[in-house]
Amino acid sequence: MRIAVIGQSVFGLEVYKELRKEGHTIVGVFTIPDKDGKADPLGAEAEKDGVNVFKFPRWRLKGKGIPEVVQVYKATGAELNVMPFCSQFIPMEVIDHPAHGSIIYHPSLLPRHRGASAINWTLIHGDKKGGFTVFWADDGLDTGPILLQRECDVEPDDTVNTIYKRFLFPEGVKGTIDWNQSAQALHNWIRGNDKVPGAWAEVDGQKVTFYGSSLLDSGATAIGQPLEIPGASQPGLVTKAGLMLFGNDGKTLLVKNLQFKDGKMIAAARYFSSGSSASVELTEEEKAFAEQMRGVWKSILTNVDAIEDSTDFFKSGAASMDVVRLVEEVKLRASGCQLQNEDVYMNTTFQDFIQMCVRKLRGEDDEEELVVDYVEKNINNMTIRMPHQLFINGEFVDAEGGKTYKTINPTDGTAICDVSLAQASDVDRAVAAAKEAFEEGEWGKINPRDRGRLLYKLADLMEEHQEELATIESMDSGAVYTLALKTHVGMSIQTFRYFAGWCDKIQGCTIPINQARPNRNLTFTKKEPIGVCAIVIPWNYPLMMLAWKTAACLAAGNTVVLKPAQVTPLTAVKFAELAARAGFPKGVINILPGSGALVGQRLSDHPDVRKLGFTGSTEIGKHIMKSCAVSNVKKVSLELGGKSPLIIFSDCDMDKAVRMGMSAVFFNKGENCIAAGRLFVEENIHDQYVKRVVEEVKKMKIGDPLDRSTDHGPQNHKAHLDKLVEYCQTGVREGATLVCGGKQVSRPGFFFEPTIFTDVQDHMFIAIEESFGPVMILSKFKSGDVDEVLRRANATEYGLASGVFTRDISKALYVSEKLNAGTVFVNTYNKTDVAAPFGGFKQSGFGKDLGQEALNEYLKTKAVTVEY
């Protein structure tokens, strides 16, 4: 660091020596004029070292800084003033001028005694404790925020001279640069000197500078390799997250990066492994890029004859402005290589620099290699690799206590693998990581267009892995593979691409308001991310429901803690792996498989979660809404149950109505939130319609969802299968006619026969409640009685979706206007699109997924008024 020393005496001399010893650059020494031809010890030593020495008799005149003196001081370019002992009055414009202000030594335990005679008053008052304070100076030079304090016992016969020589002098010299301090003091010193050029220590015989400090929660523990820090209360610990340092108060801080004397910077986590990574073999295209960059290096390092692989950027004369130029030159030649200045400091040789650029271009730029403990299976003519742990702060980790559960394959009822079962403490860790990523991390600083690039990259990776994702989805949820590939995974990819395009188009507006003359006002709104968002998703479309909510949430700039359904966690944790490989910063995405009662409840209650998006049952949605209100009035969006009516008029296209009616009920085994829960068929075509759909049901092939010819796979899990059996038994008891199906298929797994009920009356349980399965509920309505069928269709507490089939466009528009549902399909069904908003009315919830409206669920609007 560039330091100006302002002071005098032998004490000032010793502090000056320590600063030079620690590797700082002394840009000027400002001391008192010579007395009787004899220079002050501080000035004399500095002159021997060739340091500029200034001996101004005064800095101020009539309370104001002398311009000529202040100008000379400012010309030194000091980044910090160190004032070990100063008898002169220093102007505030000098005190405040350096980027890091001024620190001063004071010979008392502030605020006990102030002023030049503070040490005398320690003895005069008979204090039992004496000591000194180092603090950030403000006006008057004896007040300001305290940086550190040291104390000693005052002995009965102490004099000013003895206490000064025994403690205040030797310990004061050390105290200015002591590592044996509280964690807070160490953190303040490191962050206060973070960019130019940091707090130093001699580690393993070499000068090492510390960058990027953050305080850790009390009681934080970690596994790592010890690193001796001279003068520190105990050795540091090199962990996966960085270098953990320990204050003398037992608290800890974490340092992200380290820089060596030769200018090379590394991630602190790689201190013991720097230089050990394997080289990447370049393609022909990458070799051409390397040669272009060799030319750029040569144009910057003009004093170097040739740029060799071993050429060091900084040892060859490069400075900070050259770093800025190099970063911009890379962007011009390879827009996909998002370089930061820090990357140059961490890869100083030409070979390291090129290797780093190529890794970024390939999407392999992991500061720390992603460690994944896969479960591998050879299935569906491929090898699938499934993570099975929690994903918190960019790492796959076990749940607290190593707790796990088995996720079951519904095709045969066997266990697929053990999955980590998140506990309340895991939720707290994930929320803390998401909060830090939002408030302090890179995610909150990148521009919207770069955020969009990450979402596009994630979508590309999902597409590269789409067959693997569809296989996992099919195995874990029972979805037919072809449907999983096209819809579960295909629409998920489309969703991320759609919202990636919105990242740089989120904007507020200007608003004309009444002016209070003669003043004028500018009023505008800003759309800002909410912060940490919790997302709780269901088991019917595990990946697609994740995408519908998470893509909009991330596009808006939030961070996410997501709980997948406990019975279908595997595509969510696979998604976490792909997100990490896409380059999402740590903490932005966190995935917690676990129970709703524990994980979902903790997310609802957590004070640092500011938004919760939920898809599931109305009963649970009500409970979540209450918890969110009681905890911290979280913003909530709910997509809940449905009993979607489908009205089929006699003037419909019968073939289309049959085909679409089958899809409306049996799509995805009926495990579909917008499934047609009740079909109203005009009486003059009712029997014909029933005959046709029964014929189609009998053609459906029930079987292994990975078989490409299968139409109907197993229900998601055993408890749901049992509920469907009970649901159909209730329908029979109440007098509805069971035309076909209604029971479990006699084979291993959780298969249920596609079912059709007719003669269903409005008061019956199956007419009112959702089955969430492959059950068609058919009722007649009188020919021509449009308003009566609308009344019956709307006589439900749900309002998610609805549909109508008719060739009469006027009737279609009238019915679509009167149906009280968030989505109305006309002469089609299940036609959702990423650009169209999706959400329900009444007890089907509120808030929207998909489309531009979904962004508003994850944004807050701020109004700003400026008077000018």
N, C-alpha and C positions, 0 to 999 in steps of 0.2 A: 504494500500500500504506500502511496505517496503521502508522507507525514511532515507537517511543520511542527517543530518543537519550539514552544514559547516558554521561556523560563530562565533559571539561573542556578548557581551554586553547584556544589559537589553532588547534591542529590539529583539535580537536573542532568548533570554529566552522566551519572550511573544509569538513569532511565534512557538517555540517548544511546548509551552503549548497548543496552539490552534490546532496544528497538532495532538497531543495526544488526545485532547478533541474530535476531529473529528473521532477518531477510527483508525488512521494510526499507524503502527508499526515503532518506531524509532530504526533502527538497529545500529546506531552509531552517536555520536556527536563528531565532529572534531573542536576543538577550540584552542585558543592560550595558551601557557604555563602560569603557575601561575606567578604572579608578586608580588615580595616581600612577598612570602608565601601565597598570597591570590588568590583563584581561580576565574576565570571569572564567572559572574553570570549564564551564560548558562551552563557551565561545572558543576558548583556546583549543580544546580537543577537536571541535568541529572544523576549525581552520586547518589543523594538521591533516584531517581526513579529506580536505578539499571540498568540504560542504560550504555552500554560501551562508555567510554569517552576517546578520544585520543587527546594528546596535543603536536603536532609536532611543533618544532620551525620553520621549513620550509618544503615545499613540493618539491621544485626544487633546483637544484644545477647546476650552469652554464647553465641555461636555459632548463635543462632536469629534468624530474621527478626522484625523488630518488626511486630506485626500491623497497627498503624495505618498504618505506612509502606507495607507490602505492599498493604494495601487501597486506598490512594490510587493506587498504581501500577496495580493491576488495573483500576481504574475507567476508565483511559484507553482500554482496549480495543485495546491494541497488538497487531499481528499479527507484528511482528518487532522485536527489540531490536538497535540498532546501537551498539556501544561503542567509539568511536574512540580514546579515551585515558581510562582510568578508574583512579583511585587508591583507590577505596573497595572494600570487600568486599561483593559483591552476593549475596543468598541464592539458593540453587538454585531455590526456588519462583518467583523472578522470572526467572531465567535460562531455565527450562523453560516458563514460562507461555504465551508467544505461540505461535500455531499453527506458526510457522516458526522458533522458537527464538531464539538470540542469536548475532550475529557480532561478533568483536572484532579489533582491529588489534594486532599485536605486533611490536616493532622488532628482530626477528632472524629468521634462517632456521631455524624450528623443525625438528627438536628440538635444534639446536645450543646455544642459550642460552635459559634461562627466567628468569622473575622480572622485577622492575621495573628492574633494572640491566643488562638484556640487551644494550643498545647499548654500555654501557661494556665489557662482557666481550668484545665483538667486537674492540675495540681492544686490550684487555689481553692477549688470547690471540694477537694478531698475525694474525687471520684475513685471508686474501687476498680473501674475498668477504663482503659484508654484505648486508643487505636486510631485508625485512619479510614477515610472514605474516598473512593474514586467514583466520580459522577459526571454526568453530562452537564457541562457548564451552561448557565444562562446569565442574565444580567446581574452583575454584582459578584460573580465568580465564586459564590459560596452556596448557591442553591441550584437545584436541577434534579432530574431523575437519577437515582442512585444506581450505579453499575455494580459495585461490590463494596463490602466492608470487611475489615479485619480488626479483631480486638485482642487486647492483652491485659494481664493483671497489672495494676499499678502498685509497685512495692512501697513499703513505708518510707524508705529513704530515697526514693526516686527524685531526680531533678529533671529539669527540661532536657539537659544534656544527656543524662543516662537513659531516659526513656526513648529519646530520639535515636541514640546510637544502638541501643539494644533491640529496638523493635520498629520504630516508625521509619527509620532510614532503610535498613536491609529488607524488611518485609514490604515496605512501600514500593521499592524498586521492582520486587517480584510481583506485587499485587496488580500492577498495571497490565501484566501479561500472564497472569496465573491461570492454570487449567484446573486447579483445585477449588472450584466454585460450585454454586448451586446449578442445577440443570437450566433453570430460567436464565441465570446470568450467562452461562455458556451459549445458550440459544440466542440471547440478545446480541452477544458479541459477534457470533458467526453471521446472523442474519443482517446485522448492522453493517457488516463488511462484505456482504455476499457477492457483489459483482466486481468490485475493484479493491484489491484482488484477494480479499479473504483473510480469515484468521489462520495463523500458521502454527505448526508444531513440528518438532524434529522427530520423525518416525523411522525406525530402522536405519538411522544415520543419514536420512535425507529430508529436506524441507518438503512438507506436505501441506497444502492449503485446503480448507474445508468449505464446501459450498452446499447450499440447500438444506438448511436446518429446519426441523419441525419437532415440537414437543410431543412426547408420547403420553398416553394415559397412565396414570399412576398404577404401579403394579405390573406394567407391561413386561413380559418375559419373551425370550427368543432363544433359538438355537443358533450358534455360530462359532466362529473361530476367534479367539482373543487376539487383541492388538494392543501393544503397550503404547500409551500416550504419556510421555514424560511430564511429571507434575500433576497428572490427573489422579483423582481419588482412587480409581481402580481401572484396569485395562478396558479398552473399548471392545466391542463385539462385532465382527463382520458377519452380517446376516444376509438372507436372501433379499431383504428390503433395503439394506444399506448398512452404514456404520452406526451402531448404537453406542452412544456415549453416556457415561454415568456422572451425575453431579454428586457433590459431597453431601447432598440432602437425600440421597437414595432415589431420586427421580431421574428420568431418562429423556434423551433426545435422539433424533435420528438424522444423520447426515447423508445426503443423496450422492454427492459427487466429490471426488478428490482430484487435486491438480498437483503435479510434481514440478520440481524446480525447472526442468527443461521445457515446461509449458504443456506437457501431455496431461490430458484430463481423462479420468475413467469413472465409471459408476462405482461408488464405494463398495457395493456388493461384490465387485469383481477384483478387489484389492489383491487377493491371494491367487487369482486365476487370470489376471490380465496378461494378454499376449498368448493365451493358450488355445484360442479358437481356431478351428481348421479353416484353411483358405478355400475360397469359392473358385471353382474353375469357370473362366469367363467364356461366354458364347462369342461368335464373331461380331455380332452387333454390340455386345458389351465391350469387346476389345476396341472397337472403333470409338466408342464413347470414352474409353480410358485414354486413347491417344488425343482426343479433343481436349480432355482435361489436362493432359501433360502439357499441351500448348498453353492452356490458361495459366497453369502454374509457372511456366517459363516467362509469360508476359508479366507476372506479378513479381517473381524472384529474378529480377534482371541481372543480379550479380552472380547468379549460378550458371555455370557453363552448360550443364545438361541436367534434366530432371530424371534422377534414378529412382528405382523403387524405394530406396532407403532415404531419399531426400526428405529432410524434416522441414516442414513449412515455417516454423518459428525460428529454428536454429539457423535458417537461411535468410533471416531478416524480416519476415512478415510481421505486421502489426495488426491491431484490432480492425482498422479500416480495411485491410486486405482480407480479413475474414468475411466482412460484409460483402465485399466484391465477389469473393469466391462463391459464397452461398448464392448470390444472384446469377453468377455465370452458370452454375449448375442448373438453376431453375429454367434458364433460357434454353438449355440443351436437353433437359430431361424433366418435363413438368411433373412426371409421376414421382420424382425424388424430392420429397418435402424435407428440405434440409434446414436445420437450426444452427445458429452460431456455435452452440455447445457441441454439435457433432464434429466440427472442425477441431476444436480444442481436445476432443477425445480421440481423434484419429489424425495425428500430426504428420506421419510419414505418408508419402504418396501411395504406397501399397495399401496401408491401412485405410486411407481415405477412399481409394477406389473400391476396396472390398466393402466398406460401409455403404457407399453409394449403390453398389450392385445389390446388396442385401435389401436396401430400401426399395429399389426398383422391382425386385422380385417379391416384395411383401414379406420378407423374412427378417425384418428389422426388429427383432425382439431384444430389448435392452437386457432382458433376462430370459433364457430359453424357457418356453412353456413346458412344464412337466405334466404329463397326462398319464394316469394309470388306467389303461384301457382294459375293457373286457372285449375280447375278440370272438367272433362267431363266423363260421363259414355257412352262409345261408343265402338263398335266392341267387345262386351262381356268383357270389361275390364274398369277400371278407369284409365284414363291418367291424368298426372299431368304436366302442362306446365308452365315453367317460362315465363315471358313476358316483363322483363325489360332489360336494357342494362347490360352487364357484364364487369366491369372495375376493375382492380386491385384486383381480387378475390372476388368481391362483386356484387350482383345484385342491381342496383341503377336506379332511375328514370332519365330521360333525363332532361337537364336544362329546368327550367320552367314547368316541369311536362308534357311536350308535348307528345302526343300519336297519334296513328292512328289505324284504324281497319284492321285486316287481314281477308280476305274473303275466305270462303269455296267454291271452284268452282263447287262443286256438286249441290248446291242449291242457291248460291249467297248470303248467309247470313253471318253475321260477326261471326268469331270464338271467337275473344277476342280483347281487346285493347292492343297494343304493344307500348313500349316506342320509341319515334322518336328522334334519336340522333341529336344533334346540333354541330356546329363547336367547341364549348368549350368542349363538351364531347369527340370529337376526340382528342383534345389537351390533355385532362386528360388521355385518354387511351394510347396515344403515350408516354406521360411522364411516366406512370406506366410501360409500356413495356421497355422503355429505362432504367429505374432504375433497373428493374428485370434483364436486360441483363448485365448492367455495374456494379451494386453494389450487386445484390441479390444472393440468393442461386443457382439459375438456372445457372449462369455463372461459378459456382465453382464445381458443382457435376460432377463426372466423366461420360464418355459416357455410360458405362454399366448401371449405375444407371438411366441415362436418358432413356435408352432402357427399363428398368424395368417399368418406369412410363408409357411409351407408351403401353407396353404389358398390364399393369393394366387397362389403359383406354380402350383398345380393349376388355378386359374381361368384364368391366362394360357395354360397348355398347352392347355386346352379351347378357348380363343379361337383358338388357332393349330393346332388338331388336324388340319385338312385339309392345312395346309402341312407339318406334321411328318410326316403319313402319306405325303405325296408325296415328301418327302426320303428317308424310310425306304425307300419302295418303289424309288426310283431308285438309292439307294446299296447296298441289300442284296438287291434282287430280290424282296422280299416282295410278294405280291398286295395291291393297294391296299386292297381291302375288308377284308382280314385285318389289314393294317397299321393301318387306321383303328380297327377294333374291338378288336384285341388288343394289337399293339405300342404304340399310342398310348393307346387306351382304358383298358387295364389299368394303364398308367403313371400316368395321371391318378388312377385309383382308389387306387393305391398311395400317392401323396402325400397324398391326402385321408385315407386310413385312418391313416397315421402322424402326420398333423397332429393328429388327435384324441388321440393317445397322449402328446403332449408334456407335458401337465400332469397325467398320471396315473402317471408313473414314480415309484415310491416304494419305500422300504425297509420294515423292520418293527422292532418292539421284541421283545426276547428276554429271558425271565426266566432269570436265572443264579443260582448259589449265592451267598448273601450271606455275607460274612465279618463276623459280628456283632462289635461293635455297628454297624459301617458298613453302609450300603445302597448299592446300585449300580443304575444305569440303563444297559442295553446296547441299542443300536439299530444298524441298518445303514442305509447311504446308498448309493444308486445314482448313480454319477458318470460323466460322459463320459470317454472314454479320452484324447482329444487329437487329434492329427493322424492321420487314417486314409487309407490308400491303397486304392483300388478299381481292379481290373483286370477288364474285362468282355470278353465274346466278341462274335462278329460275327453270330450267328444272330438275336438279338433286341436290336439295339443300344440302343434307347431303354428297352425294358422291363427289361433287365438292369441298366441304369443306375438306373432307378427302384427296383427291388427292393432294391438295396443302399444307394443314396444316401439314400432317404427315411428308412429306419430310422436310418442313421448321423447325419443331421441332426436328426432328432427327439430323439435321445439327447443332442444338444448338441455333437457333434464338428465338426471341420472336415475338408474332403475334398480330396484330390488324386486325380483319376480319369484313368485311361488307357483310352480306348476302343480297340477293335480297330483296327489300322492300316488295314484294308480298309473299315471302316464308321465314319468319324469324324463325319459331318456332322450327325446329329441330336444328338450330344453337344455340339458347339459351338453349335448352335442353342439347346439347353437352357441353356447358359451365358448366352446373351443374355437369355433369358426370366427366369432366376434373378436377373440383375442388375437387370432392369426390375421385378422383384417387390420389390426392396429389400434383398436379402441383402447384408450388409456385405462390404467388400472382404476377400479372402483366405479367405472361408468355403468357396467352391467354386472349384476350379481344374481345368481340363481340358487334358490334354496328349496330343494325337495323336502317335503315334510307334511305334517298334518295341518289341516285347516284350523283345528281347535287351538293349536299351539302357535304355529308360524303365522297363519292368517290373522289370528287374534292379536299377536304381538305387533304385527305390522299395522293393524287398525289402531292400536293403542299408542304406538310409538310417537313421542313428541317431535322427533326430527323428520318424520314423514309428513309431507305437505299435500300429497294427493294420493288417492287410492282408486284404481280402476279394477272393477270386479265383473266377471261373467260367471253366472251360476244360478242357483235356485233363488226364488223370491224370499223364502224363509231366511236363508243365510244373508242375502242382500240387506234385509231389514236389520239384522243384527249388526252387520258391518257398518251400516249407515249410523246406527245409534252409537257404536263405539267410536267412530270417527268424529261424531259431534261432541261426545263427552270428553275425548282426549284433548284435541286441539283444534276442533272445527276444521278438519281436513276437507279439502275439495274432494268430491266423490263423483264417480260415474258408474252406473250400474246397468248391466245387460242381463235381465233376469228371465224368469219362466215365460212360456207362451202357450197359447191354445189357438193357433192361427186358423181362421176360417177360410175355406176355399169354396166359392159359390160357382156352380156349373149350371148355366142356363141351357135351355133346350136348343137355342140357335147357335150353339158352339160348334167348332170343328171337332167332331167326336173323336177322331183318331188322335188329334193333338191333346184333347182334354184327357183321354185315357193315358196317353204316354206321359204327359206332364203331371197328371194326378198320381200316377205310380211314383214318379220322381219326388213329388211333393211330400209323400209319406215315407217311402222306403229308402230314399237317398241316405247313404252313410249308415245303413241299418236302422234308420229312424232316429238315430242319435244326432239330431239336428235341431238347433234352437228355433228355427223358423219352419220346421216341418208343419204341414197342414194337419192340425190336430183334430179338425172336424170338417167333413165335406158335406155341403148342402147341395143336393142334386134335384133339379126340377122334376116333378113327379112323372111327367109324360116321357121322360127318358131314363128314369131311375133304374128300372129293371135291366134295361139294355146296358147301361153303364156298369152295373154290378156284374153282369155276365162277362163283360169285356175285361174288367180288372181282375176277376177271378181267373180267367184264362191266362192273363199275363203273369199273375203270381205263380201259377203252377209251372210256368216256364223257367222261373228263377232257379239258378243253381246255387245251392248252399254248400260252402266248403272252405277249404284252406284259402285265406285271403291272399297268399302269395301265388296261387294258381291264377294265371291270366284269364281263365274262363269263368272264374267265380263271380257271381253277381252279389252274393250276400254272405258276409263273414260273421264272426261271432260277436255277441254283445261285449261291451267293454270289460265288464268284471262281474263276478259271481253275485254280488249283492244286487246289482242292477238287473241281472237275469231273474233273480228271485222276485223282484218287485214287478217285473212284467208278467210273470206267471200269476201273481196275486191280482194284478190289475185286470187281466182277462177273466179270471175266476169271478171277480166282482161284477164285471159286465154281464156274464152269463146269469149270475144270481139275480141281477136286477131286471132281467127279461130281454136284453138285447139278443139278437140272433147272431151266433158265431158261425159265419159262413165257412171259414177255413182258418187253420193255424191255431194259435192260442196256447201252445205248449212248447216245452223245451225239446230240441232235436235229440234223438237218442244216439249220441256219439260223444267222445271226449270233448272238453271245452265248453264254452258258454254260448252255444248256438240256440236261437229261438226262431220258431217258424214265422214267416210273414203272415200277418193276421188281418182278417176283414170282419168287421161287425156291421150289421144293418139293423134297421128298426130301432135306432138309438133315439130315445126321447130326451128332451131338454133337461129334465130333472136328474137324469142318471149321472152317476159318478164319472163314467168314462166320457160323458158329454161335457163335463165341466173341467176335469183334471187332465193334465198333460201326461202322456205315457212315456215320452222321450224314447220311443222304441218303434219297431216296425208294425204298427197297429193302425189300420185304416178305420175311421169312425164315420159311417154314412148315415145321413138323415135326408128325408124327402122335404120338399117345400111345394106349396101349391103353385100351379102354373100361373104365371103372370103377376104374382104377388111379390113385387120387388121390395117394397117397404117392409113387409112382414119378414122376409128372409134377412134383410139388413138388421132389423130389430133383434132377431135371434142371433145373428153373427156377432153383433156388438154386445150381447148380453154375457159378457165375460169380464173378469177383472184384469185380463191380460190384453196387450195391444202391441205385440211385436211385429207380426207380419200378417198378410191376408192376400187373397187372390180372387180373380173373377175370370170366367171363360164365357165369351159371347162374341158374336160377329157384329153386334149393334154398338157402334162406337159411342153413341149418345148414352146408351145404357151403361157402357163400360166406364165412361167418365163420371156419370152420376153415382154409380156404385163406389168407384174409387174415392170420390169426394166424401161419401157418407161413412165409409169404413173407418173405424177409429183405431188405426194401427200405424206404426212408424214406417212400414213398407207395404206397398200394394203392388202386386204383380197382375198384369193384365195379359191374358192369353199366353202366359209363360209362368214359370215358378223357379225358385232358387237362383234366379239370375242376379247375383250380387256382383259388384265390380268395385275395384279399389278406389275409384273416383267418386262413387256414390255413397252418401252418408248412410249409416246403418245404426238403428237403435229403436227403442220401444216407447210406448205410452203406458200410462196407468201403472199397474203393478209389474209390468215388464221392464220397468226401470226408466232411467233418463240419462242423457248424454249420448254422444255419437262416437262410433268407430268409423274409420274410413272417410275418404273425402276431405276437403278443406276444413269442414266443420270439426273433424276429429282433432285438428291442431289446437282449437280453442279449449279443448278439455285439458290441455297440458300447458296452457299459457295464462299469464295474468296481464291485465291491462293497466298501465300506469298513465295518468294524465299529468302533463307538465305545463305550467304557465310561466312565461318569462315576461317581465316588464322591461321595456326599453325606450 
